[in-house]
Every structure is written in C-alpha cells, then in structure tokens.
Amino acid sequence: MGVILKLKNTWKTLKKTINKITIFFFLALLSLNSSAQEETIKNKLNLRKSELDIRKQKGNFYFYWGYNRASYAESNIHLKGPDYDFILSDVKARDMPEEFSSVYFDINRLTIPQFNFRVGYHLSDKYALAVGWDHMKYQTRNGHSAIITGRIDPSASALYAGYYNHDKIIMEENNLVKMEHSDGFNVININLERTDYLFTTKNQNIGLSVISGAGLGLALPWTNSTIFGKRNDDRPHLSGMGAHIYGAAQATLYKRFFLRLTLQGGFENMWDISTVPKGDHSAHAEQTIFYYQRSLVVGYNFRLFDKF
C-alpha cells in the first residue's frame, strides 16, 4: 500500500508539473503571437506615416471644415403665379453671418453659421477630386430701389396692382417681395483642383502651397420668401445648378494638418425656387445669383490604403 500511495503522489506531482509547463508554453505562444501582431500593425502604421508625402500626394485623402462670408451681385428675380408675372431687376442682397458665439463650438449647432465642408481624394500628385457642401446665406435688402416689369393683378395685391414697364419700385419686404435663402443658399458641389507646393521643410513639418480649382454645383436652397405679405413654408428644394472657380493659399503642418484660405467666384442658375407651400405648384421664382465667397477652413490629410 505504501508503494502504491507513493506512486500516486508522484503521478500527481508530475501531472501538476506537466500542466504548469503546458500553461507556460501556451502563454508564451500567445505573447509571441500578440507581439507579432502588434509589430505588424506598427509596421503598417509606420508605412502609412512614411508614405504620407505632401509632395507625392497620389492616394492621399483630405477633409476640411470652416466658415465663409459671401457678397452678391445685383440680380433679377422673375416671379410667376396665377395672378402675377413680373421681373424685379437690379435687386441688391447681402449675406447673413452668425455673430461669433458658442454656436461655432457646439457640435449640435455647427450648421447654423455659413460653413464649408469638403472631402477630397488625390488622383495624382497634383490633381484631386473633391465633393463638398457650401452653406451660404442670401437675403434681399429691404428699402432699396429696384426696377419692375410685368403685371400684378388686384387679387394678388391691391397695393401693387398694375402693369409695369421698367418702373422704379422700393423693395418693401412685408408687402412686396422678400427673397431669403436664409436656412441655406446651399451648393452641393464637385470639384477638380490642382495643388502646387511653393515650399516645404526637409522633414515636411511645414509646407506652403497654392491651390486652384473649378467645380459644378447643385443649388439646394432652403428658401424663406414673402410674396405680397404671404410667407412660404421654408424647406430645402432642388432649384437649379451652376459653376464656380477658386484659388487658395494653404499652410500644412506636420504633413497632416492644414489651414486654407480660399477666394471663390461663381453663379447658381435657379429656375424653380419654391415660393408657395409644399404640394402647391401654382407659383415659383427664377433667379441667377452671382456670388463672391471668402472662406477659412482647417483640414486633415490621411491615407486609407498602403499601396495603390
């Protein structure tokens, strides 16, 4: 019995030792595998970092966000309805910038000011394709004189009823017309742009470049109009399309971050501006708006793929 008991105890000790050795090798294998995976990930990240070359940009992406101010040329507004058809010429307008406040830093209210957003992909070292959203604001100036041509029936407005032929009239927003794309003179755009670097430090921590581009845009205004004292129920509405050109100066820091100042000129030809409630197709307005925009944005360069 003593011998059997000794053999049992020896077996138990040997079994525990084998289990400990097995666990040790298993943990060592996991550690090696984890280290290998970490090394692979680290190498990939280093590869992407090393391949992010601001002078060799093919395959790089970028996005930016910032704010704008806009100026508008005098324009013509053609208003058509069942009891009126007239054109207001030489109409003056302004933009509607949000006062600087916490709204510029509130993630839930960032779209209230006049803003610019864009995402781009570099097709080559110099050329990039970008899509974006320019959110400007437009409002006709109250109290300014304009020229009116056309007819207004008494059923539309007893105050302004009559026939007009290039007559002067005061833009009175409560009784005549107020055209206001104030929830957004929105332009959804696609752009082709070229980047030329003027200067970079050896380690590319600082880079200065100029950017030139052109694009097409869809006009999606959110219009708040008042026609003869009747307000439109404002809503976004696809109204037309246009084109623009722009030039920019850009400062890039540490390859990835950049600050861009852009001057842009363009127009939007809108042949179907909403001036009546949704579902009512009896009236609309037509207008071509020429604009000059200044924007300041911050952006980020990045890569999604190692090889192309």
BARO-544472 format. One record per residue (C-alpha): residue in one letter; chain; x, y, z. Coordinates in Angstrom, 2 decimals. Layout:
BEGIN
{site 'A'; 'A'; {X; Y; Z}}
...
This chain:
BEGIN
{site 'M'; 'A'; {0.00; 0.00; 0.00}}
{site 'G'; 'A'; {2.85; 2.36; 0.80}}
{site 'V'; 'A'; {4.36; 1.85; -2.64}}
{site 'I'; 'A'; {1.03; 2.49; -4.35}}
{site 'L'; 'A'; {0.49; 5.65; -2.31}}
{site 'K'; 'A'; {3.98; 6.88; -3.25}}
{site 'L'; 'A'; {3.29; 6.21; -6.93}}
{site 'K'; 'A'; {0.00; 8.14; -6.73}}
{site 'N'; 'A'; {1.70; 11.14; -5.10}}
{site 'T'; 'A'; {4.50; 11.06; -7.69}}
{site 'W'; 'A'; {1.95; 10.99; -10.51}}
{site 'K'; 'A'; {0.05; 13.92; -9.03}}
{site 'T'; 'A'; {3.28; 15.94; -8.75}}
{site 'L'; 'A'; {4.29; 15.04; -12.30}}
{site 'K'; 'A'; {0.83; 15.92; -13.59}}
{site 'K'; 'A'; {0.95; 19.35; -11.92}}
{site 'T'; 'A'; {4.42; 19.97; -13.39}}
{site 'I'; 'A'; {3.23; 18.99; -16.88}}
{site 'N'; 'A'; {0.19; 21.29; -16.53}}
{site 'K'; 'A'; {2.41; 24.18; -15.44}}
{site 'I'; 'A'; {4.81; 23.63; -18.35}}
{site 'T'; 'A'; {1.87; 23.41; -20.79}}
{site 'I'; 'A'; {0.35; 26.65; -19.48}}
{site 'F'; 'A'; {3.75; 28.36; -19.64}}
{site 'F'; 'A'; {4.31; 27.40; -23.29}}
{site 'F'; 'A'; {0.70; 28.36; -24.17}}
{site 'L'; 'A'; {1.11; 31.81; -22.62}}
{site 'A'; 'A'; {4.49; 32.23; -24.30}}
{site 'L'; 'A'; {2.93; 31.34; -27.65}}
{site 'L'; 'A'; {0.13; 33.86; -27.12}}
{site 'S'; 'A'; {2.68; 36.50; -26.15}}
{site 'L'; 'A'; {4.75; 35.87; -29.26}}
{site 'N'; 'A'; {1.66; 35.94; -31.46}}
{site 'S'; 'A'; {0.44; 39.18; -29.85}}
{site 'S'; 'A'; {3.88; 40.76; -30.25}}
{site 'A'; 'A'; {3.94; 39.72; -33.90}}
{site 'Q'; 'A'; {0.50; 41.23; -34.49}}
{site 'E'; 'A'; {1.49; 44.45; -32.71}}
{site 'E'; 'A'; {4.68; 44.61; -34.77}}
{site 'T'; 'A'; {2.67; 44.07; -37.98}}
{site 'I'; 'A'; {0.20; 46.83; -37.05}}
{site 'K'; 'A'; {3.09; 49.11; -36.02}}
{site 'N'; 'A'; {4.85; 48.47; -39.32}}
{site 'K'; 'A'; {1.68; 49.22; -41.27}}
{site 'L'; 'A'; {1.13; 52.47; -39.35}}
{site 'N'; 'A'; {4.76; 53.45; -39.85}}
{site 'L'; 'A'; {4.44; 52.59; -43.53}}
{site 'R'; 'A'; {1.39; 54.79; -43.88}}
{site 'K'; 'A'; {3.09; 57.57; -41.98}}
{site 'S'; 'A'; {6.23; 57.32; -44.08}}
{site 'E'; 'A'; {4.22; 57.17; -47.31}}
{site 'L'; 'A'; {2.24; 60.30; -46.43}}
{site 'D'; 'A'; {4.27; 62.68; -48.57}}
{site 'I'; 'A'; {2.74; 66.10; -49.16}}
{site 'R'; 'A'; {4.68; 66.48; -52.42}}
{site 'K'; 'A'; {3.74; 62.98; -53.62}}
{site 'Q'; 'A'; {0.07; 63.07; -52.82}}
{site 'K'; 'A'; {-1.37; 60.38; -55.08}}
{site 'G'; 'A'; {-3.67; 58.22; -52.97}}
{site 'N'; 'A'; {-3.96; 60.73; -50.12}}
{site 'F'; 'A'; {-7.36; 61.83; -48.80}}
{site 'Y'; 'A'; {-8.31; 65.04; -47.04}}
{site 'F'; 'A'; {-11.30; 66.69; -45.44}}
{site 'Y'; 'A'; {-11.90; 70.19; -44.13}}
{site 'W'; 'A'; {-14.42; 72.29; -42.25}}
{site 'G'; 'A'; {-14.62; 76.07; -41.91}}
{site 'Y'; 'A'; {-16.70; 79.21; -42.33}}
{site 'N'; 'A'; {-17.38; 81.78; -45.05}}
{site 'R'; 'A'; {-18.58; 85.26; -45.91}}
{site 'A'; 'A'; {-20.28; 85.99; -49.23}}
{site 'S'; 'A'; {-21.04; 89.01; -51.40}}
{site 'Y'; 'A'; {-23.68; 89.05; -54.14}}
{site 'A'; 'A'; {-24.03; 90.94; -57.41}}
{site 'E'; 'A'; {-27.31; 92.65; -58.23}}
{site 'S'; 'A'; {-29.70; 90.14; -59.78}}
{site 'N'; 'A'; {-33.09; 89.74; -61.44}}
{site 'I'; 'A'; {-35.93; 87.84; -59.77}}
{site 'H'; 'A'; {-38.74; 86.58; -62.00}}
{site 'L'; 'A'; {-41.89; 85.74; -60.03}}
{site 'K'; 'A'; {-44.67; 83.75; -61.67}}
{site 'G'; 'A'; {-48.09; 82.95; -60.23}}
{site 'P'; 'A'; {-51.74; 82.62; -61.30}}
{site 'D'; 'A'; {-52.39; 86.35; -60.78}}
{site 'Y'; 'A'; {-48.96; 87.88; -61.28}}
{site 'D'; 'A'; {-45.98; 87.63; -63.62}}
{site 'F'; 'A'; {-43.25; 90.22; -63.14}}
{site 'I'; 'A'; {-39.49; 90.71; -63.00}}
{site 'L'; 'A'; {-37.62; 92.66; -60.35}}
{site 'S'; 'A'; {-34.29; 93.85; -61.76}}
{site 'D'; 'A'; {-31.14; 95.22; -60.08}}
{site 'V'; 'A'; {-32.09; 93.64; -56.77}}
{site 'K'; 'A'; {-29.47; 94.10; -54.05}}
{site 'A'; 'A'; {-28.71; 91.42; -51.47}}
{site 'R'; 'A'; {-26.41; 90.58; -48.56}}
{site 'D'; 'A'; {-25.26; 87.53; -46.65}}
{site 'M'; 'A'; {-26.33; 86.73; -43.08}}
{site 'P'; 'A'; {-23.30; 85.82; -40.93}}
{site 'E'; 'A'; {-23.90; 84.39; -37.47}}
{site 'E'; 'A'; {-22.47; 86.50; -34.66}}
{site 'F'; 'A'; {-19.41; 84.91; -33.09}}
{site 'S'; 'A'; {-20.59; 82.93; -30.10}}
{site 'S'; 'A'; {-20.66; 79.43; -28.61}}
{site 'V'; 'A'; {-22.65; 78.25; -31.64}}
{site 'Y'; 'A'; {-19.34; 77.91; -33.53}}
{site 'F'; 'A'; {-18.16; 75.34; -30.97}}
{site 'D'; 'A'; {-21.43; 73.48; -30.32}}
{site 'I'; 'A'; {-21.36; 70.18; -32.23}}
{site 'N'; 'A'; {-25.18; 70.19; -32.41}}
{site 'R'; 'A'; {-25.33; 73.68; -33.96}}
{site 'L'; 'A'; {-22.31; 73.76; -36.26}}
{site 'T'; 'A'; {-24.51; 74.01; -39.37}}
{site 'I'; 'A'; {-26.15; 77.28; -38.26}}
{site 'P'; 'A'; {-23.33; 79.64; -39.39}}
{site 'Q'; 'A'; {-22.26; 79.97; -43.02}}
{site 'F'; 'A'; {-19.93; 76.99; -43.40}}
{site 'N'; 'A'; {-17.87; 74.97; -45.89}}
{site 'F'; 'A'; {-17.29; 71.22; -45.81}}
{site 'R'; 'A'; {-15.29; 69.19; -48.32}}
{site 'V'; 'A'; {-13.75; 65.71; -48.76}}
{site 'G'; 'A'; {-11.09; 65.12; -51.41}}
{site 'Y'; 'A'; {-9.03; 62.33; -52.96}}
{site 'H'; 'A'; {-5.74; 62.91; -54.80}}
{site 'L'; 'A'; {-5.88; 61.27; -58.22}}
{site 'S'; 'A'; {-2.24; 62.19; -58.78}}
{site 'D'; 'A'; {0.49; 64.18; -57.06}}
{site 'K'; 'A'; {-1.04; 67.45; -58.24}}
{site 'Y'; 'A'; {-4.72; 66.82; -59.01}}
{site 'A'; 'A'; {-7.54; 65.97; -56.62}}
{site 'L'; 'A'; {-11.25; 65.31; -56.94}}
{site 'A'; 'A'; {-13.39; 66.72; -54.14}}
{site 'V'; 'A'; {-17.05; 66.86; -53.16}}
{site 'G'; 'A'; {-18.46; 69.36; -50.72}}
{site 'W'; 'A'; {-21.23; 71.48; -49.30}}
{site 'D'; 'A'; {-21.06; 75.29; -49.32}}
{site 'H'; 'A'; {-23.65; 76.71; -46.95}}
{site 'M'; 'A'; {-24.05; 80.43; -47.66}}
{site 'K'; 'A'; {-26.98; 82.70; -46.81}}
{site 'Y'; 'A'; {-28.80; 85.20; -49.03}}
{site 'Q'; 'A'; {-31.27; 87.98; -48.25}}
{site 'T'; 'A'; {-32.62; 90.80; -50.43}}
{site 'R'; 'A'; {-32.02; 94.25; -48.97}}
{site 'N'; 'A'; {-35.12; 95.93; -47.62}}
{site 'G'; 'A'; {-35.75; 99.56; -48.63}}
{site 'H'; 'A'; {-33.55; 99.59; -51.73}}
{site 'S'; 'A'; {-34.85; 100.61; -55.13}}
{site 'A'; 'A'; {-35.23; 98.14; -57.99}}
{site 'I'; 'A'; {-36.81; 98.02; -61.46}}
{site 'I'; 'A'; {-40.11; 96.22; -62.05}}
{site 'T'; 'A'; {-41.54; 94.95; -65.35}}
{site 'G'; 'A'; {-44.72; 92.88; -65.77}}
{site 'R'; 'A'; {-48.19; 92.61; -64.27}}
{site 'I'; 'A'; {-49.73; 92.24; -60.81}}
{site 'D'; 'A'; {-53.49; 91.57; -60.55}}
{site 'P'; 'A'; {-55.62; 93.12; -57.78}}
{site 'S'; 'A'; {-56.34; 89.59; -56.48}}
{site 'A'; 'A'; {-52.64; 89.21; -55.74}}
{site 'S'; 'A'; {-52.08; 92.68; -54.24}}
{site 'A'; 'A'; {-54.40; 95.68; -54.19}}
{site 'L'; 'A'; {-51.44; 97.85; -53.17}}
{site 'Y'; 'A'; {-49.20; 96.93; -56.12}}
{site 'A'; 'A'; {-51.82; 96.02; -58.76}}
{site 'G'; 'A'; {-51.00; 97.28; -62.24}}
{site 'Y'; 'A'; {-48.82; 96.90; -65.32}}
{site 'Y'; 'A'; {-45.19; 97.95; -65.16}}
{site 'N'; 'A'; {-42.56; 98.67; -67.79}}
{site 'H'; 'A'; {-39.11; 99.26; -66.32}}
{site 'D'; 'A'; {-40.52; 101.34; -63.47}}
{site 'K'; 'A'; {-38.70; 102.10; -60.25}}
{site 'I'; 'A'; {-40.01; 100.44; -57.11}}
{site 'I'; 'A'; {-38.87; 100.13; -53.50}}
{site 'M'; 'A'; {-38.14; 96.63; -52.21}}
{site 'E'; 'A'; {-40.58; 96.52; -49.31}}
{site 'E'; 'A'; {-40.22; 93.09; -47.74}}
{site 'N'; 'A'; {-43.51; 92.97; -45.81}}
{site 'N'; 'A'; {-45.83; 93.90; -48.70}}
{site 'L'; 'A'; {-43.91; 93.38; -51.97}}
{site 'V'; 'A'; {-41.16; 90.72; -52.03}}
{site 'K'; 'A'; {-38.53; 89.38; -49.68}}
{site 'M'; 'A'; {-36.36; 86.63; -51.14}}
{site 'E'; 'A'; {-34.33; 84.99; -48.40}}
{site 'H'; 'A'; {-32.35; 81.77; -48.69}}
{site 'S'; 'A'; {-31.52; 82.04; -45.02}}
{site 'D'; 'A'; {-31.61; 78.42; -43.93}}
{site 'G'; 'A'; {-29.08; 77.99; -46.63}}
{site 'F'; 'A'; {-28.16; 79.16; -50.08}}
{site 'N'; 'A'; {-26.75; 75.63; -50.28}}
{site 'V'; 'A'; {-24.48; 74.46; -53.08}}
{site 'I'; 'A'; {-23.65; 70.75; -53.22}}
{site 'N'; 'A'; {-20.54; 70.67; -55.38}}
{site 'I'; 'A'; {-17.98; 68.50; -57.13}}
{site 'N'; 'A'; {-14.55; 69.97; -57.88}}
{site 'L'; 'A'; {-11.30; 69.30; -59.68}}
{site 'E'; 'A'; {-8.35; 71.09; -58.12}}
{site 'R'; 'A'; {-4.60; 71.38; -58.56}}
{site 'T'; 'A'; {-2.05; 71.77; -55.75}}
{site 'D'; 'A'; {1.40; 73.33; -56.27}}
{site 'Y'; 'A'; {3.80; 73.41; -53.34}}
{site 'L'; 'A'; {5.95; 76.52; -53.11}}
{site 'F'; 'A'; {7.99; 75.49; -50.08}}
{site 'T'; 'A'; {8.44; 72.56; -47.67}}
{site 'T'; 'A'; {10.94; 71.94; -44.92}}
{site 'K'; 'A'; {13.14; 68.85; -45.24}}
{site 'N'; 'A'; {11.03; 66.86; -42.76}}
{site 'Q'; 'A'; {7.81; 68.31; -44.25}}
{site 'N'; 'A'; {6.70; 69.70; -40.88}}
{site 'I'; 'A'; {5.86; 72.95; -42.67}}
{site 'G'; 'A'; {4.60; 73.32; -46.22}}
{site 'L'; 'A'; {3.18; 76.23; -48.20}}
{site 'S'; 'A'; {1.13; 75.69; -51.35}}
{site 'V'; 'A'; {-1.32; 77.32; -53.74}}
{site 'I'; 'A'; {-4.47; 75.59; -54.93}}
{site 'S'; 'A'; {-6.59; 76.35; -57.98}}
{site 'G'; 'A'; {-9.79; 74.64; -58.94}}
{site 'A'; 'A'; {-13.16; 74.66; -60.67}}
{site 'G'; 'A'; {-16.40; 72.90; -59.99}}
{site 'L'; 'A'; {-20.06; 72.35; -60.65}}
{site 'G'; 'A'; {-22.79; 72.70; -58.06}}
{site 'L'; 'A'; {-26.43; 71.83; -57.44}}
{site 'A'; 'A'; {-28.45; 74.63; -55.83}}
{site 'L'; 'A'; {-30.45; 73.30; -52.91}}
{site 'P'; 'A'; {-31.71; 76.47; -51.19}}
{site 'W'; 'A'; {-33.84; 76.46; -48.07}}
{site 'T'; 'A'; {-35.93; 79.49; -49.01}}
{site 'N'; 'A'; {-37.86; 81.80; -46.69}}
{site 'S'; 'A'; {-39.76; 84.02; -49.14}}
{site 'T'; 'A'; {-42.53; 86.52; -48.53}}
{site 'I'; 'A'; {-44.66; 87.46; -51.58}}
{site 'F'; 'A'; {-47.27; 90.19; -51.08}}
{site 'G'; 'A'; {-47.22; 89.56; -47.34}}
{site 'K'; 'A'; {-47.64; 85.77; -47.59}}
{site 'R'; 'A'; {-44.81; 83.64; -46.26}}
{site 'N'; 'A'; {-43.63; 80.45; -47.87}}
{site 'D'; 'A'; {-43.24; 77.40; -45.65}}
{site 'D'; 'A'; {-39.47; 77.12; -45.89}}
{site 'R'; 'A'; {-37.94; 73.79; -46.87}}
{site 'P'; 'A'; {-34.96; 72.58; -48.92}}
{site 'H'; 'A'; {-35.72; 72.38; -52.62}}
{site 'L'; 'A'; {-33.58; 71.44; -55.61}}
{site 'S'; 'A'; {-33.81; 74.62; -57.65}}
{site 'G'; 'A'; {-31.03; 74.66; -60.25}}
{site 'M'; 'A'; {-27.32; 74.37; -60.83}}
{site 'G'; 'A'; {-24.21; 76.43; -61.51}}
{site 'A'; 'A'; {-20.43; 76.57; -61.62}}
{site 'H'; 'A'; {-17.53; 78.19; -59.80}}
{site 'I'; 'A'; {-13.76; 78.72; -59.83}}
{site 'Y'; 'A'; {-11.47; 79.28; -56.86}}
{site 'G'; 'A'; {-7.95; 79.91; -55.70}}
{site 'A'; 'A'; {-6.48; 79.22; -52.26}}
{site 'A'; 'A'; {-3.37; 79.58; -50.15}}
{site 'Q'; 'A'; {-2.63; 76.67; -47.81}}
{site 'A'; 'A'; {-0.25; 76.12; -44.90}}
{site 'T'; 'A'; {0.40; 72.47; -43.95}}
{site 'L'; 'A'; {1.79; 71.43; -40.56}}
{site 'Y'; 'A'; {3.33; 68.02; -39.77}}
{site 'K'; 'A'; {2.13; 66.60; -43.11}}
{site 'R'; 'A'; {-1.41; 66.13; -41.83}}
{site 'F'; 'A'; {-2.97; 69.36; -40.60}}
{site 'F'; 'A'; {-3.62; 72.37; -42.80}}
{site 'L'; 'A'; {-5.17; 75.82; -42.82}}
{site 'R'; 'A'; {-6.66; 77.00; -46.13}}
{site 'L'; 'A'; {-7.83; 80.49; -47.18}}
{site 'T'; 'A'; {-10.00; 80.37; -50.32}}
{site 'L'; 'A'; {-11.40; 83.01; -52.66}}
{site 'Q'; 'A'; {-14.21; 81.65; -54.84}}
{site 'G'; 'A'; {-16.44; 83.16; -57.50}}
{site 'G'; 'A'; {-19.43; 81.50; -59.09}}
{site 'F'; 'A'; {-23.08; 81.52; -60.00}}
{site 'E'; 'A'; {-26.19; 79.41; -59.49}}
{site 'N'; 'A'; {-28.94; 79.48; -62.12}}
{site 'M'; 'A'; {-32.14; 78.63; -60.24}}
{site 'W'; 'A'; {-35.23; 78.10; -62.41}}
{site 'D'; 'A'; {-37.51; 76.61; -59.75}}
{site 'I'; 'A'; {-37.33; 78.47; -56.44}}
{site 'S'; 'A'; {-40.05; 77.46; -54.00}}
{site 'T'; 'A'; {-42.38; 80.37; -53.11}}
{site 'V'; 'A'; {-45.59; 78.52; -52.15}}
{site 'P'; 'A'; {-46.42; 75.70; -49.71}}
{site 'K'; 'A'; {-45.33; 72.16; -50.44}}
{site 'G'; 'A'; {-47.57; 70.46; -52.98}}
{site 'D'; 'A'; {-48.71; 73.76; -54.48}}
{site 'H'; 'A'; {-47.20; 74.15; -57.97}}
{site 'S'; 'A'; {-49.11; 77.29; -58.95}}
{site 'A'; 'A'; {-46.21; 79.68; -58.42}}
{site 'H'; 'A'; {-42.42; 79.80; -58.32}}
{site 'A'; 'A'; {-39.49; 82.17; -58.81}}
{site 'E'; 'A'; {-36.48; 82.19; -61.12}}
{site 'Q'; 'A'; {-33.16; 83.83; -60.29}}
{site 'T'; 'A'; {-29.49; 83.65; -61.21}}
{site 'I'; 'A'; {-27.21; 84.56; -58.31}}
{site 'F'; 'A'; {-23.58; 85.54; -58.88}}
{site 'Y'; 'A'; {-21.51; 85.40; -55.72}}
{site 'Y'; 'A'; {-18.02; 86.01; -54.36}}
{site 'Q'; 'A'; {-17.09; 83.90; -51.35}}
{site 'R'; 'A'; {-14.22; 84.07; -48.85}}
{site 'S'; 'A'; {-13.65; 81.08; -46.58}}
{site 'L'; 'A'; {-11.18; 79.98; -43.93}}
{site 'V'; 'A'; {-11.06; 76.26; -43.13}}
{site 'V'; 'A'; {-8.99; 73.74; -41.18}}
{site 'G'; 'A'; {-8.33; 70.28; -42.55}}
{site 'Y'; 'A'; {-6.60; 66.93; -42.19}}
{site 'N'; 'A'; {-4.65; 64.76; -44.66}}
{site 'F'; 'A'; {-4.72; 60.97; -44.32}}
{site 'R'; 'A'; {-4.35; 57.64; -46.13}}
{site 'L'; 'A'; {-6.63; 54.62; -46.11}}
{site 'F'; 'A'; {-4.50; 52.23; -48.15}}
{site 'D'; 'A'; {-0.82; 51.34; -48.20}}
{site 'K'; 'A'; {-0.48; 50.70; -51.92}}
{site 'F'; 'A'; {-2.34; 51.87; -55.00}}
